[in-house]
Amino acid sequence: MSQDFQQHINNKTNKDKIRYLDISNNDLTGNANLKDFTNLKSLNAYNNKLESMEFLNSLPNKDKLESINFFGNQVKEIDLAWLLKKFPNLKKINCGNNPISAKNLKNLTSEQFGKLVQRIKDKSIQVNSYKGTVLMDLLEYTQELIKQGKNTENAHKLQAILQNSPVKNETQPNKTSYTPLIIGGILVVGSALIIGYLWGKRRNHLEKEN
């Protein structure tokens, strides 16, 4: 049964002392005001029904936030330029398994884009294409940068990373899926040939004895 996010937050005590807030697996919906969480470093919000990250803007000391986990929610959009600007020390972002798209990618500065590429590479920023279009949005953005000759080194790096991600493989048949069947077939045929050869050899030997 769904719970109201704000009501859930209201039940927390000593908010100003909480550094690691775990609200996971509560079926939370709606938004909440986090103005009293003055020392928050990490937010674990996976497996809820949250549709937006905008409530993070209510945090008073944004430079303290280092990690957010929104895996398995209903988040529709992510503004990476806004996140990296408002939360300068944010090192870990997990927004996998959300019906999410990336917006305002053109607002990324060159420095922010470089950080984004490195953090996607080392998997401290985690996105996937099981739901939503975020990987395709990022790929289109890198292709546009390359076309315009802007930040091409990082654009090529991110393009290479994304092309090796599930977004590439989902539209292609699994080329290795028949390998066990092929190997099994070879073993069966090989075994049959060996058995036939040994049986024929034994029959010839018996005939010579008779």
C-alpha positions as CSV (number, residue, x, y, z in Angstrom):
1,M,0.0,0.0,0.0
2,S,1.4,3.4,-1.0
3,Q,2.5,5.9,1.6
4,D,2.8,9.7,1.4
5,F,6.4,10.7,1.2
6,Q,6.0,13.9,3.3
7,Q,4.1,12.0,6.1
8,H,6.9,9.4,6.1
9,I,9.5,12.1,6.5
10,N,7.5,13.8,9.3
11,N,7.9,10.7,11.4
12,K,11.7,10.9,11.3
13,T,13.3,12.3,14.4
14,N,16.6,14.2,14.8
15,K,16.6,15.1,11.2
16,D,19.5,17.5,11.6
17,K,21.7,14.6,12.7
18,I,20.9,12.2,9.9
19,R,23.7,11.8,7.4
20,Y,22.4,8.6,5.7
21,L,18.7,8.6,5.0
22,D,17.2,5.2,4.0
23,I,13.6,5.4,2.7
24,S,13.8,2.3,0.5
25,N,11.0,-0.2,-0.1
26,N,8.2,1.9,1.3
27,D,6.0,2.5,-1.8
28,L,6.4,6.2,-1.2
29,T,4.6,8.7,-3.5
30,G,4.5,12.4,-3.9
31,N,7.2,14.9,-2.7
32,A,8.6,16.0,0.6
33,N,10.5,18.9,2.1
34,L,13.9,18.0,3.3
35,K,14.8,21.4,4.8
36,D,15.5,20.0,8.2
37,F,18.1,17.5,6.9
38,T,21.1,19.8,7.3
39,N,23.8,17.2,7.3
40,L,22.5,14.7,4.7
41,K,25.2,13.0,2.7
42,S,23.4,10.0,1.2
43,L,19.8,9.3,0.2
44,N,18.7,5.7,-0.5
45,A,15.3,5.8,-2.0
46,Y,15.2,2.7,-4.2
47,N,12.0,0.7,-4.9
48,N,9.4,3.4,-4.2
49,K,6.9,5.2,-6.5
50,L,8.6,8.6,-6.7
51,E,8.2,10.4,-10.0
52,S,10.6,13.2,-9.6
53,M,13.9,14.2,-8.0
54,E,13.0,17.9,-7.6
55,F,12.4,17.5,-3.9
56,L,16.2,17.4,-3.5
57,N,16.2,21.1,-4.1
58,S,14.7,21.6,-0.6
59,L,18.0,20.4,1.0
60,P,19.6,23.3,2.7
61,N,23.3,22.3,2.4
62,K,23.4,20.9,-1.1
63,D,27.2,20.7,-1.1
64,K,27.1,17.9,1.5
65,L,25.1,15.5,-0.7
66,E,27.4,12.8,-2.2
67,S,25.1,9.9,-3.1
68,I,21.5,9.3,-4.3
69,N,19.9,6.0,-5.2
70,F,16.5,6.2,-7.0
71,F,16.7,2.7,-8.6
72,G,13.2,1.1,-9.3
73,N,11.0,4.2,-9.0
74,Q,8.8,6.1,-11.5
75,V,11.1,9.0,-12.2
76,K,10.2,10.5,-15.6
77,E,13.1,12.9,-16.1
78,I,16.7,13.6,-15.0
79,D,18.4,17.0,-15.4
80,L,22.1,16.1,-15.1
81,A,23.3,19.7,-15.6
82,W,21.0,20.8,-12.7
83,L,22.2,17.9,-10.4
84,L,25.9,18.5,-11.1
85,K,25.5,22.3,-10.6
86,K,23.3,22.3,-7.5
87,F,25.1,19.3,-5.8
88,P,28.8,19.9,-6.6
89,N,30.0,17.0,-4.5
90,L,27.5,14.5,-5.8
91,K,29.6,11.4,-6.8
92,K,27.1,8.6,-7.0
93,I,23.8,8.6,-8.9
94,N,21.7,5.5,-9.5
95,C,18.5,6.0,-11.6
96,G,18.3,2.6,-13.2
97,N,15.0,0.9,-13.8
98,N,13.0,4.1,-14.1
99,P,10.9,5.3,-17.1
100,I,13.4,8.1,-17.4
101,S,14.6,10.5,-20.1
102,A,17.5,13.0,-19.9
103,K,16.6,16.7,-20.3
104,N,18.6,19.9,-20.7
105,L,21.8,18.0,-21.8
106,K,22.8,21.1,-23.7
107,N,23.1,23.0,-20.4
108,L,26.0,20.8,-19.4
109,T,29.3,22.8,-19.2
110,S,32.4,21.2,-20.6
111,E,33.6,20.5,-17.1
112,Q,30.3,18.9,-16.1
113,F,30.3,16.8,-19.2
114,G,33.8,15.5,-18.5
115,K,32.7,14.5,-15.0
116,L,29.6,12.8,-16.4
117,V,31.7,10.8,-18.8
118,Q,34.2,9.7,-16.2
119,R,31.5,8.7,-13.7
120,I,29.4,6.8,-16.2
121,K,32.7,5.0,-17.1
122,D,33.5,4.0,-13.6
123,K,29.8,3.2,-12.9
124,S,29.4,5.7,-10.1
125,I,26.6,7.1,-12.3
126,Q,24.3,4.2,-13.2
127,V,21.7,4.3,-15.9
128,N,20.1,1.6,-18.0
129,S,17.7,1.3,-20.9
130,Y,15.3,-1.3,-19.5
131,K,12.8,1.6,-19.1
132,G,12.9,5.1,-20.5
133,T,15.2,6.7,-23.1
134,V,18.0,8.1,-21.0
135,L,20.8,6.1,-22.8
136,M,19.5,7.0,-26.2
137,D,19.2,10.7,-25.2
138,L,22.9,10.6,-24.1
139,L,24.0,8.8,-27.2
140,E,22.2,11.4,-29.4
141,Y,23.8,14.2,-27.5
142,T,27.3,12.8,-28.0
143,Q,26.7,12.4,-31.7
144,E,25.5,16.0,-31.9
145,L,28.7,17.1,-30.1
146,I,30.9,15.1,-32.5
147,K,29.0,16.6,-35.4
148,Q,29.6,20.1,-34.1
149,G,33.2,19.4,-33.2
150,K,32.6,20.3,-29.6
151,N,34.2,18.4,-26.7
152,T,34.9,15.6,-29.1
153,E,37.3,13.7,-26.9
154,N,34.8,13.1,-24.1
155,A,32.0,12.7,-26.6
156,H,33.9,9.8,-28.3
157,K,34.6,8.3,-24.9
158,L,30.9,8.4,-23.9
159,Q,29.8,7.1,-27.3
160,A,32.1,4.1,-26.9
161,I,30.8,3.4,-23.4
162,L,27.2,3.7,-24.5
163,Q,27.6,1.5,-27.6
164,N,28.9,-1.3,-25.3
165,S,25.8,-0.9,-23.0
166,P,22.5,-2.8,-23.1
167,V,21.1,-0.1,-25.4
168,K,23.1,-1.6,-28.2
169,N,22.3,-5.2,-27.5
170,E,18.5,-5.0,-26.9
171,T,17.8,-4.6,-30.6
172,Q,20.1,-7.4,-31.7
173,P,19.6,-11.1,-31.5
174,N,21.7,-12.9,-29.0
175,K,24.4,-14.4,-31.2
176,T,25.5,-16.8,-28.5
177,S,22.1,-18.1,-27.5
178,Y,22.4,-21.2,-29.7
179,T,25.9,-22.1,-28.7
180,P,24.9,-24.8,-26.1
181,L,22.6,-26.4,-28.6
182,I,25.4,-26.5,-31.2
183,I,27.9,-28.0,-28.8
184,G,25.4,-30.5,-27.6
185,G,24.6,-31.5,-31.2
186,I,28.3,-32.0,-32.0
187,L,28.8,-34.2,-28.9
188,V,25.8,-36.4,-29.7
189,V,26.9,-36.9,-33.3
190,G,30.5,-37.5,-32.2
191,S,29.4,-40.0,-29.6
192,A,27.3,-41.9,-32.2
193,L,30.2,-42.1,-34.6
194,I,32.5,-43.4,-31.9
195,I,30.0,-46.0,-30.8
196,G,29.4,-47.1,-34.4
197,Y,33.1,-47.4,-35.0
198,L,33.7,-49.6,-31.9
199,W,30.7,-51.8,-32.6
200,G,31.8,-52.4,-36.2
201,K,35.3,-53.2,-35.0
202,R,34.0,-55.7,-32.4
203,R,31.7,-57.4,-35.0
204,N,34.6,-57.8,-37.4
205,H,36.7,-59.4,-34.7
206,L,33.9,-61.8,-33.8
207,E,33.4,-62.8,-37.4
208,K,37.2,-63.6,-37.7
209,E,37.0,-65.8,-34.6
210,N,34.1,-67.8,-36.1
